[in-house]
Amino acid sequence: MTVSQPSAVEIGLMSGRAGYVLRANDRGAFTVASPTLYPHMWSWDAGFVALGIATVSVPRALNELRSLLSGQWATGMIPHILFHEPSDYFPGPERWRTQVAAARPAGVLTSGICQPPIHVIALSRILHDARRKGGADQELAEEFVRETFDQWLAWHSYLATARDPYSYGLVEIHHGWESGMDDSPRWDSPYANVHPQPDMPPFVRADLAHVADPSQRPTDAEYARYLWLLEQKVRTRYDDTAYRATGDFVVGDVLVSALLAAASDLLADMGEELGIGGGTAGGVEQSRAIARRFRTGVLRSVDPRTGLARDLDLRTGQWLDVESAAGFAPLVCGGDEALTRRQRDLLLGPRWCGHSRLRWPVMPSVSPASPAFREQTYWRGPQWPVLNWLMAWALNRSGEPEAANQLRLAGLSQLIDCDFAEYYQPVTGETLGSRDQSWTAAIALDFLAARRPAQRRPVRWLTSELPRITPAQRDAHRDAPRDAHQPSAVPHTGHVAGHRPPHGRGPATTPQPQQRPS
């Protein structure tokens, strides 16, 4: 098929609808992950949400990150959920029981684990937008960086010390949820060694009531393992050293490590630009050292046969060979130009975005050519728009703007119906998970603000909801004559041309708060 630049009408409808979604999910000081199913603030969601909001409001984007930092632990850890108000969400604060942890923040209820460190990457995008706008926005963003620099450094230092005590150069995760890719086949082998004990508190699942097909979700046995790891964290009072000695799941995560390396370099860049964190023992040099160590760790993990990075099971010492999106971690952190080119070709090639079965040529969570690929199930095959954004960002940063723009255009085409779903069925293109997902709407705004590969443009908020684009409208605009100055289409030779099938509507039940591990 051919992936084209969206028309002016499509751009207007998408930007307005995305703005409406973020406004509707705004709770004043923070943005919920989705309207009803995920009614709290998730850590790495917040990073993506902030960079999308920055295209229209730099002050509100900065407040999103400021709210997230209000939950930072004394160790420097940024927890993966901040619970701002009561809800029926499970597992909630009563299950996490973080009151047993001495390092927990005062006055804020949080979970007791973390998520990938996307935040400084988002902050660098916000600073970019603020400087482009100039004036008060630029002053505000630069002051925010000065004000919070030490907090971001503490967050990165926590991951580099408490989560890499032996300097392997791979961030240690203690739960699959900490990867952001909860039930990915990356974790099948480590999870096989997780054995829930009879004294684990009982639980009742809430998630299966909200999906039409239970195969989209983890099994009961898998879910029990997730909650047993949570219980092990509670019983060690969230002490990382104690958990390391007794916990069942300890894995070096290549994608978290690559994000830490990239974010640490960006933090150092901002410190140098603003004249903060200087000196041989200052934050800039600390950040550079963190970036070097984890970039090295990621590059060491690459399988020379496949060109993909691998996670490391630190309990068994075994590399985890799975064709998941995390294998492109070297593309995120850089450091090897030949490997970057190899990964670019692999990403756009027939095992990944160019696979013949894909409805849209965007990053799937697992290669469709892999025996582990399951097209309906959460992180086992579906396409997550935020992953596609991350790969486009990595390509742009690696000096591959044409490849980045190819993913951007394909990502916009996938989102043209304006459902802004949590994730998408990669073969049929149907929407899966929750609708009106904040981070999906946010990356749509960021993509739209960069209508040409190297240029970001502001998108304005609309205060009332705009209709979704119907198939008839979309086809009419696609068939209309194009402006002579419009960028040329990007070919995707691995797919048969045709109309997008009707999107799925998920369960026929009224959405209620449900389990969202990450």
C-alpha positions in Angstrom: 0.0 0.0 0.0 1.0 3.7 -0.2 1.1 5.8 3.0 0.5 9.4 2.2 0.7 12.7 4.0 -2.7 13.4 5.7 -4.8 16.0 4.0 -5.5 19.4 5.6 -9.0 18.2 6.7 -7.6 15.0 8.2 -4.9 17.0 10.1 -7.5 19.4 11.4 -9.9 16.7 12.6 -7.1 14.6 14.2 -5.5 17.5 16.0 -8.9 18.7 17.3 -9.9 15.3 18.4 -6.6 14.6 20.1 -6.8 17.9 21.9 -10.3 17.1 23.1 -9.1 13.7 24.4 -6.3 15.3 26.5 -8.6 18.0 27.7 -11.2 15.4 28.8 -8.6 13.3 30.6 -7.1 16.3 32.3 -7.7 16.3 36.1 -6.1 19.7 36.8 -2.6 18.8 38.0 -2.3 15.6 36.1 -3.7 13.6 33.2 -5.3 10.2 33.7 -4.1 7.4 31.3 -7.7 7.0 30.0 -11.1 8.2 31.0 -12.4 5.4 33.1 -10.3 2.2 32.8 -7.0 3.7 34.0 -8.0 6.5 36.3 -4.6 7.4 37.8 -1.2 8.8 36.6 1.2 6.3 35.1 4.9 7.2 35.0 5.9 6.6 31.4 2.4 7.5 30.1 3.0 10.9 31.7 6.2 11.4 29.7 4.5 10.9 26.4 1.5 12.9 27.5 3.7 15.9 28.5 5.5 16.0 25.1 2.2 15.9 23.3 0.7 18.7 25.4 3.9 20.8 24.8 2.8 21.3 21.2 -0.1 23.4 22.5 0.8 24.5 26.0 4.3 24.5 27.4 3.2 25.5 31.0 0.7 22.6 31.2 3.2 20.1 29.9 5.7 21.2 32.6 3.0 20.9 35.2 2.4 17.3 34.1 6.1 16.5 34.9 6.0 18.5 38.1 3.0 16.4 39.3 4.9 13.2 38.5 7.9 14.4 40.5 5.7 15.0 43.5 5.6 11.2 43.9 9.4 10.7 43.7 10.8 8.5 46.5 13.7 9.4 48.7 15.8 6.9 46.8 15.2 8.9 43.6 12.8 6.3 42.2 9.8 7.6 40.3 7.0 5.1 41.0 5.0 3.7 38.1 1.6 4.8 39.5 0.5 7.9 41.5 -2.9 7.4 43.1 -4.5 10.8 43.3 -8.1 9.9 44.2 -10.0 6.8 45.3 -11.2 4.3 42.6 -12.0 0.7 42.1 -8.8 0.2 40.2 -6.9 -3.1 41.1 -4.2 -3.4 42.4 -4.7 -0.2 44.3 -2.9 1.3 47.2 -4.3 -1.3 49.6 -2.5 -4.0 47.7 0.8 -2.1 47.2 1.0 -1.2 50.9 3.9 1.1 50.3 3.5 2.5 53.9 6.0 -0.2 54.8 8.7 1.5 52.8 10.8 4.2 54.6 11.6 5.9 51.3 8.0 6.5 50.2 6.9 10.2 49.6 4.9 11.9 52.3 1.2 12.7 51.4 1.2 10.8 48.1 -0.1 7.3 47.5 2.0 5.4 45.0 2.9 1.9 43.7 6.3 0.5 44.8 7.9 -0.2 41.4 9.0 2.0 38.5 8.8 2.2 34.7 11.1 3.2 31.8 12.8 6.6 32.1 11.2 8.3 29.2 10.8 11.6 31.1 14.0 13.6 30.2 13.4 12.7 26.6 10.0 14.3 26.9 11.5 17.2 28.8 14.0 17.8 25.9 11.1 17.9 23.5 9.3 20.4 25.7 12.4 22.6 25.9 12.6 22.4 22.1 9.0 23.6 21.7 9.5 26.3 24.3 12.6 27.7 22.6 10.8 27.7 19.3 8.0 29.7 20.7 10.4 32.0 22.7 9.4 34.6 25.3 7.7 33.4 28.5 7.5 29.8 27.4 11.2 29.6 26.9 11.9 31.3 30.2 9.5 29.0 32.0 10.9 25.8 30.5 14.5 26.7 31.1 13.7 27.6 34.7 11.9 24.3 35.1 15.0 22.4 33.9 17.2 24.3 36.4 14.7 23.7 39.2 14.3 19.9 38.6 17.7 19.0 37.2 18.8 17.4 40.5 15.5 15.4 40.7 16.0 13.9 37.2 19.6 13.2 38.1 18.5 11.4 41.3 16.1 9.3 39.2 18.8 8.3 36.8 21.3 7.7 39.5 18.8 5.4 41.3 18.6 3.2 38.2 22.4 3.3 37.8 23.1 2.3 41.4 20.2 0.5 43.1 19.3 -1.3 39.8 22.8 -2.0 38.5 24.9 -2.6 41.6 27.5 -4.7 39.8 27.9 -2.3 36.9 26.8 -4.7 34.1 25.4 -1.7 32.2 21.9 -3.2 32.2 19.1 -1.8 34.4 17.7 -4.5 36.7 14.0 -4.9 36.8 12.1 -6.8 39.5 8.8 -7.2 37.7 7.7 -7.4 34.1 5.5 -4.4 34.7 8.6 -2.3 35.2 9.5 -2.8 31.6 6.3 -1.2 30.4 5.7 -4.3 28.3 3.9 -6.3 30.9 3.2 -9.7 29.4 5.8 -9.6 26.6 7.3 -13.0 25.6 10.6 -11.4 26.7 9.6 -12.5 30.2 8.2 -16.0 29.6 11.4 -17.7 30.7 12.0 -15.6 33.9 8.3 -15.9 34.8 8.6 -19.7 34.6 10.7 -19.4 37.8 8.2 -17.4 39.7 6.2 -19.6 42.1 3.4 -18.0 44.0 3.1 -19.4 47.6 -0.1 -20.4 49.3 0.1 -17.5 51.8 -0.3 -14.9 49.1 -3.4 -12.8 49.7 -6.3 -13.8 47.6 -7.4 -11.6 44.7 -10.3 -11.2 42.2 -9.4 -10.2 38.7 -11.2 -7.1 37.3 -9.7 -7.0 33.8 -11.4 -9.9 32.1 -14.9 -8.3 32.5 -13.8 -5.6 30.1 -12.6 -7.6 27.1 -14.6 -9.5 24.5 -11.9 -12.1 24.1 -10.0 -13.3 27.3 -7.1 -14.3 25.0 -6.2 -10.6 24.8 -5.2 -10.7 28.5 -2.8 -12.8 30.6 -4.0 -16.1 32.0 -4.9 -16.6 35.6 -1.6 -18.4 36.3 0.3 -15.5 34.8 -1.7 -13.0 36.8 -0.9 -14.9 40.0 2.8 -14.6 39.3 2.5 -10.8 38.8 0.8 -10.4 42.2 3.3 -12.7 43.9 6.2 -10.5 42.8 4.3 -7.5 44.1 3.9 -9.4 47.4 7.6 -10.2 47.5 8.4 -6.5 47.1 6.1 -5.7 50.1 7.7 -8.4 52.2 11.1 -6.9 51.6 9.7 -3.4 52.5 10.6 -2.3 48.9 14.3 -2.6 49.7 16.1 -3.4 46.4 19.0 -5.2 48.0 16.7 -7.4 50.1 14.5 -8.2 47.1 17.6 -9.0 45.0 18.5 -11.7 47.5 15.1 -13.3 47.7 12.9 -12.2 44.8 12.1 -14.6 42.0 12.4 -12.1 39.0 15.6 -10.2 38.4 16.3 -9.3 34.8 18.6 -6.8 32.9 16.2 -4.9 30.6 17.9 -3.6 27.4 15.2 -1.1 26.4 15.0 0.5 29.9 18.9 0.6 29.7 18.8 2.3 26.3 16.3 4.9 27.4 18.4 5.6 30.5 21.5 6.1 28.3 19.7 8.4 25.9 17.9 10.4 28.6 21.2 10.8 30.6 22.9 12.2 27.5 20.0 14.6 27.0 20.1 15.7 30.7 23.8 16.4 30.3 23.2 18.4 27.2 20.6 20.5 29.0 22.9 21.0 31.9 25.7 22.2 29.7 23.4 24.6 27.7 22.0 26.1 30.9 25.3 26.2 32.9 24.1 23.8 35.7 25.6 20.5 37.0 29.2 21.5 36.0 32.6 20.4 37.5 34.3 17.0 37.5 31.9 15.7 40.1 28.8 17.6 38.9 25.6 16.3 37.4 26.7 16.7 33.8 29.7 14.4 34.2 27.6 12.0 36.2 25.0 11.9 33.5 27.6 11.3 30.8 29.1 8.5 32.8 25.7 6.8 33.2 25.0 7.2 29.5 28.4 5.6 28.6 27.9 2.6 30.9 24.4 1.7 29.8 25.1 2.3 26.1 28.0 -0.1 26.4 25.7 -2.6 28.2 23.1 -2.4 25.5 25.6 -2.8 22.7 27.2 -5.8 24.4 23.8 -7.5 24.5 23.4 -7.6 20.7 23.2 -11.0 19.1 25.5 -10.8 16.1 23.4 -13.3 14.2 20.1 -11.4 14.5 21.3 -7.8 15.1 18.8 -7.5 18.0 19.6 -6.7 21.6 18.7 -9.2 24.3 17.6 -9.0 27.9 19.7 -10.9 30.5 18.1 -13.1 33.1 20.3 -12.2 36.1 19.1 -15.3 38.1 20.3 -17.8 35.5 22.8 -15.8 33.5 21.0 -16.6 30.3 20.4 -14.2 27.4 16.7 -14.0 26.5 16.4 -14.4 22.7 13.0 -13.0 21.7 12.1 -11.0 18.6 10.5 -8.2 20.5 10.5 -4.4 19.9 13.0 -4.1 22.7 15.6 -5.7 20.4 15.9 -2.2 18.8 17.3 -0.8 22.0 20.6 0.1 20.2 18.7 2.3 17.8 17.4 4.3 20.9 20.8 4.8 22.6 23.1 4.9 19.6 26.8 4.4 19.8 27.5 2.2 16.8 26.8 3.6 13.3 27.0 0.3 11.5 24.6 -1.3 13.9 22.2 1.6 13.6 22.1 1.1 9.8 21.6 -2.6 10.3 18.8 -2.0 12.7 17.1 0.6 10.5 17.1 -1.9 7.6 15.8 -4.6 9.9 13.1 -2.4 11.4 11.7 -1.4 7.9 12.3 -4.8 6.4 10.0 -7.9 6.0 10.3 -9.3 9.5 9.0 -6.1 11.1 7.3 -3.0 9.7 7.5 -4.3 6.1 5.9 -7.7 6.9 3.2 -8.6 4.4 0.5 -9.3 7.0 0.5 -5.9 8.6 -2.4 -3.6 8.0 -0.2 -0.6 8.7 3.6 -0.5 8.3 4.3 0.5 11.9 6.3 -1.1 14.7 4.6 -4.3 16.2 5.5 -5.3 19.7 6.7 -8.7 18.5 7.9 -9.7 15.0 5.0 -11.2 12.9 7.6 -13.7 11.7 8.3 -14.9 15.3 6.6 -18.0 16.7 5.9 -16.0 19.8 3.7 -13.5 17.8 0.1 -13.3 19.0 -1.8 -10.6 17.2 -4.6 -10.1 19.7 -2.7 -10.2 23.0 -1.4 -7.0 24.7 2.4 -6.9 24.3 2.7 -10.1 22.4 2.1 -8.7 18.9 -0.2 -5.7 18.8 1.0 -2.4 17.6 1.4 0.3 20.3 1.5 3.9 18.8 3.9 5.0 21.5 6.4 2.3 20.4 6.2 3.6 16.8 6.8 7.1 18.1 9.8 6.0 20.0 11.3 4.3 16.9 10.7 7.4 14.8 12.3 9.5 17.4 15.3 7.2 17.6 15.7 7.2 13.8 15.5 11.0 13.6 18.1 11.3 16.4 20.3 8.8 14.6 20.4 10.9 11.4 17.7 8.9 9.5 15.0 11.5 8.9 13.5 9.8 5.9 13.0 6.5 7.7 11.7 8.4 10.7 9.2 10.2 8.5 8.1 6.9 7.0 7.1 5.7 10.5 5.5 9.0 11.3 3.3 9.0 8.2 2.3 5.4 8.8 1.5 6.1 12.4 -0.7 9.0 11.5 -2.5 6.8 8.9 -3.2 4.2 11.6 -4.7 6.9 13.9 -6.8 8.6 11.2 -10.1 7.3 12.7 -9.3 9.3 15.8 -10.2 6.5 18.3 -6.7 6.9 19.8 -6.8 3.3 21.1 -4.3 1.9 23.6 -3.1 -0.6 21.0 -4.0 -2.0 17.6 -4.6 -5.4 16.0 -1.6 -5.5 13.6 -3.2 -7.6 10.9 -6.8 -6.2 10.7 -6.0 -2.7 12.0 -8.8 -3.0 14.6 -8.6 -1.0 17.8 -7.8 -2.9 21.0 -7.7 -2.0 24.7 -9.2 1.3 25.9 -10.2 4.1 23.7 -9.3 7.8 24.1 -5.9 6.8 25.5 -4.0 9.9 26.6 -0.6 8.9 25.4 -1.9 7.9 22.0 -3.6 11.2 21.5 -0.4 12.9 22.7 1.9 11.3 20.2 -0.6 12.1 17.5 -0.2 15.8 18.4 3.6 15.4 18.4 3.5 13.7 15.0 1.2 16.4 13.6 3.5 19.1 14.9 6.3 17.6 12.8 4.6 17.6 9.5 8.0 17.7 7.8 10.8 15.5 9.2 12.9 18.3 10.8 10.2 20.8 11.6 7.8 20.9 14.5 4.7 23.1 14.4 2.2 24.1 17.0 -1.2 22.5 17.1 -4.1 24.4 18.7 -6.5 23.1 21.3 -10.2 22.8 20.5 -12.6 22.9 23.4 -15.4 20.9 21.9 -15.3 17.4 20.5 -14.9 16.9 16.8 -16.4 13.9 15.0 -14.2 11.0 14.1 -13.4 10.7 10.4 -15.7 8.2 8.8 -14.4 5.8 6.1 -16.4 7.7 3.5 -14.8 11.0 4.4 -11.4 9.4 4.6 -11.7 7.8 1.1 -13.1 11.0 -0.4 -10.1 13.0 0.9 -7.6 10.3 -0.2 -9.0 10.3 -3.7 -9.1 14.1 -4.1 -6.4 15.7 -6.1 -3.3 16.5 -4.0 -1.6 19.9 -3.7 1.5 20.0 -5.9 3.6 21.0 -2.9 2.5 18.2 -0.7 5.2 15.7 0.2 5.3 12.5 -1.9 3.8 9.3 -0.7 6.0 6.8 1.2 5.7 3.3 -0.4 5.1 0.2 1.7 5.4 -2.7 -0.7 4.6 -5.4 1.7 0.8 -4.8 1.8 -2.1 -5.0 -0.6 -3.8 -1.6 -1.1 -7.3 -1.3 0.1 -9.7 0.4 2.5 -9.1 0.2 6.2 -11.5 -2.3 7.8 -14.0 -1.1 10.4 -12.3 -0.7 13.7 -13.3 -3.0 16.6 -15.3 -1.6 19.5 -14.1 -4.0 22.1 -16.5 -5.3 24.8 -20.2 -4.4 24.7 -20.1 -3.6 28.4 -19.9 -0.2 30.1 -16.2 0.5 30.8 -15.3 0.4 34.5 -11.9 0.7 36.2 -9.9 -2.5 35.5 -6.4 -3.9 36.0 -3.7 -2.1 34.1 -0.4 -3.5 35.3 1.9 -0.9 33.7 
